[in-house]
Amino acid sequence: MSRKLGKRKEENEYASDGENPPKKFSKTDDSDDADADGIVVCEISKNRRVSVRSFGGKIMVDIREFYVKDGKQMPGRKGISLSMDQWNVLRDHADEIDEAVAEA
C-alpha cells in the first residue's frame, strides 16, 4: 500500500506535490553608509574590526570579518554583535579570560 506523505490541503492534494516553496527575500537597509558602519573602535587585523553601532534602536558592540566587493569594505557573515548587557558580562570577565589564555 503506497501513501504520499505531506501536509494535506484538500481531499487528494498534498502540499508537497509539485508546489514551489515560497520565495525568500533578503532584508535591505535603507540607511546611509555612515550609520551602517557605526564607529570603528579598532581593527583587529586586515579583515577584522570592532565597531559600535546602533541597530534597531539598541547599541551593539560588533566584532566582525569584512570582505572587499567592488573596492568597498563590506561586513561578512562571520562575526558577533553583542548587546550592552552581553558586552558588560564579557568585559567584567576579561581578567579571567586573560588568566585562562596564560594557562593554555
Secondary structure by P-SEA (a helix, b strand, c coil): ccccccccccccccccccccccbbbbbbbcccccccccccccccccccbbbbbbcccccccccbbbbbcccbbbbcccbbbbcaaaaaaaaaaaaaaaaaaaac
